[in-house]
C-alpha cells in the first residue's frame, strides 16, 4: 500500500510483543515476564505506557498460554502457540493490523520513552520496509516501526528453522534510527537487570521531582 499527495500515511499501531517465555527472569512456572513486578507495577505496563503516550492505538500480542496482568482498555491479540520465534510475532502483528504499520517493542524494555516511540513512528522509511532502533550500529529488531510490506519479506521458513532475528531483520534492509541513550534500550532478562531498572527508574523519578 502506498500513500501520495495530501493523503497522510496511517499512524502505526503500537504493539507490545509478549510471547516470550522469560524463564531467566521469572523462573519456570512463574507465569512469565509480563507479570514480574518492577516498582510495584507489572513489567509490561512500562512499555505499554510509553506506546499509549505517543500513539492513538496500542495492543499486546501474546501466546495463548501467556499470563498477563489486568490491562484495562488494552486490546490483546493472540498468536498461535507454535512455533515460538519473535519474527513470527512481528508477522502476526502486521497481519492483525490489517494494512497499518506496527510499531513493536518488547515487554522487557521498561525505560522506553514516549519521545523515542514518537521519533520511530515519525521517521520516514523511504523504500525500506521498516525503521529499526539501533545503538552503535547494532540493531534492536524488536523495537521498530514495520511497514505492511515487511510482512511479505520476513523469511518465515528461516524463522521456523531457528534463524536469528537480527539476521532476518538485517535481510529486510531496514533504515536504522540511532538511539543516543543506552538506558532506553535496557532489556530486563535477569534479576540483576531488574535491580538496575529499579535504580534507573528511581533516578528518573528523582530528577522529575526536582523540575
C-alpha positions in Angstrom: 0.0 0.0 0.0 1.4 3.4 -0.9 0.4 6.9 0.0 0.8 10.1 -2.0 -0.4 13.6 -2.4 -2.3 15.1 0.5 -3.2 11.7 2.0 -1.1 11.1 5.1 0.1 7.5 5.8 -1.8 5.9 8.7 -0.4 6.2 12.2 1.2 2.9 13.3 -0.5 0.7 15.9 1.8 0.2 18.9 2.2 -3.5 19.8 4.0 -4.9 22.8 5.3 -8.3 21.9 4.6 -10.6 24.9 5.0 -14.1 23.5 8.4 -14.9 25.1 8.8 -17.4 28.0 11.2 -15.4 30.1 12.4 -18.2 32.3 15.7 -16.5 33.2 13.8 -13.7 35.0 10.5 -15.3 36.1 11.7 -18.8 36.6 9.9 -22.0 35.4 6.2 -22.0 36.2 6.3 -18.4 37.5 3.9 -17.1 34.8 6.3 -15.3 32.5 7.8 -11.8 32.3 4.7 -9.9 31.8 3.6 -10.3 35.4 7.0 -9.7 37.0 6.8 -6.6 39.2 9.0 -3.6 38.8 8.5 -0.7 41.2 5.1 -2.1 42.3 3.9 -2.4 38.7 3.9 -5.2 36.1 6.9 -5.0 33.9 4.7 -4.9 30.8 3.0 -1.7 32.0 6.1 0.4 31.3 6.4 0.0 27.5 2.6 0.0 27.2 2.5 3.4 28.9 5.2 4.7 26.5 3.3 3.5 23.5 0.0 4.8 24.7 1.5 8.3 25.4 2.8 8.5 21.8 0.2 6.6 19.7 -3.5 6.5 19.4 -3.9 2.7 19.4 -2.0 0.0 21.3 -2.3 -3.7 21.6 -0.5 -6.6 23.3 0.4 -9.7 21.2 0.7 -12.8 23.3 0.6 -16.6 23.0 -2.5 -18.5 24.2 -0.7 -19.5 27.3 0.9 -16.2 28.1 -0.1 -15.0 31.6 -0.9 -11.3 31.5 -1.8 -8.9 34.3 -5.0 -6.9 34.3 -4.7 -4.5 31.4 -7.9 -2.3 31.4 -8.8 -1.0 28.0 -5.9 -2.6 26.2 -6.6 -4.8 23.2 -4.9 -8.3 23.5 -4.1 -10.1 20.3 -3.3 -13.8 20.4 -0.9 -15.6 18.1 -0.6 -19.3 17.6 1.1 -21.3 20.3 3.8 -22.7 17.9 6.3 -22.0 16.6 8.0 -19.6 19.0 10.1 -17.1 17.2 9.9 -13.3 17.5 9.9 -12.8 13.7 6.6 -14.7 13.7 5.3 -12.3 16.4 6.1 -9.3 14.1 4.5 -11.1 11.2 1.3 -11.8 13.1 1.2 -8.2 14.4 1.3 -7.0 10.8 -1.4 -9.4 9.8 -3.7 -8.3 12.6 -3.0 -4.6 11.9 -4.9 -5.0 8.6 -2.7 -2.8 6.4 -1.4 -0.4 9.0 2.2 -0.2 10.1 3.0 -1.6 13.5 5.5 -0.1 16.0 6.6 -3.1 18.0 8.5 -3.2 21.3 9.3 -6.0 23.7 7.6 -6.1 27.1 11.0 -6.1 28.9 12.2 -2.5 28.0 10.8 -0.6 30.9 12.8 2.6 30.3 11.4 3.3 26.8 10.3 6.8 26.5 7.3 8.2 24.6 9.7 10.5 22.8 11.6 7.7 21.3 8.4 5.9 20.3 7.2 9.1 18.6 10.5 9.5 16.8 10.3 6.0 15.5 6.7 6.5 14.4 7.5 9.7 12.6 10.7 8.5 10.9 10.3 8.2 7.1 11.2 4.7 5.9 11.7 5.7 2.3 11.9 2.5 0.3 12.8 0.5 3.4 10.2 -1.8 4.9 11.0 -0.8 8.5 12.7 1.8 10.7 14.6 0.0 13.5 16.2 1.3 16.6 20.0 0.9 16.8 22.8 1.6 19.2 26.3 1.9 17.8 25.1 0.3 14.6 23.7 -2.8 16.4 20.1 -3.1 15.6 17.3 -3.7 18.1 14.9 -5.7 15.9 12.1 -5.9 18.5 12.0 -2.1 18.7 10.9 -0.6 15.3 8.2 0.5 13.0 7.4 -2.1 10.4 5.5 -1.2 7.3 2.8 -3.6 5.9 5.2 -4.6 3.1 7.6 -6.1 5.6 5.2 -8.9 6.2 5.8 -10.3 2.7 9.5 -10.1 3.1 10.0 -11.7 6.5 11.6 -15.1 5.8 9.2 -17.2 7.8 10.7 -20.5 6.7 14.0 -19.4 8.0 12.4 -18.3 11.3 10.8 -21.7 11.7 14.2 -23.2 11.2 15.6 -21.1 14.0 17.4 -18.3 12.1 18.4 -15.4 14.4 16.0 -12.5 14.4 18.8 -9.9 13.8 19.8 -11.8 10.7 16.2 -11.9 9.4 15.7 -8.2 10.0 19.0 -7.2 8.5 18.0 -9.0 5.4 15.0 -6.7 5.1 17.3 -3.7 4.5 15.7 -1.5 7.2 16.5 2.1 7.9 18.3 2.5 11.3 17.4 5.1 13.9 20.4 5.6 16.2 19.4 5.8 19.9 21.7 8.1 22.0 20.7 7.0 25.5 21.6 3.3 26.1 19.4 3.1 29.2 16.3 3.4 27.0 17.2 0.1 25.4 17.8 -1.8 28.7 16.4 -5.3 28.4 15.3 -6.9 31.7 16.3 -10.6 31.2 17.8 -11.5 34.6 17.2 -10.4 38.3 20.3 -8.1 38.1 18.7 -6.3 35.1 15.5 -5.9 37.2 17.6 -4.3 40.0 19.3 -2.0 37.5 16.0 -0.9 36.1 14.6 -0.2 39.6 17.7 2.1 40.2 17.4 3.9 36.9 13.6 4.4 37.3 14.2 5.8 40.9 16.9 8.2 39.5 14.5 9.3 36.7 11.7 9.9 39.3 14.1 11.9 41.4 15.0 14.2 38.5 11.4 14.7 37.6 10.5 15.7 41.2 13.3 18.4 41.1 12.0 20.1 38.0 
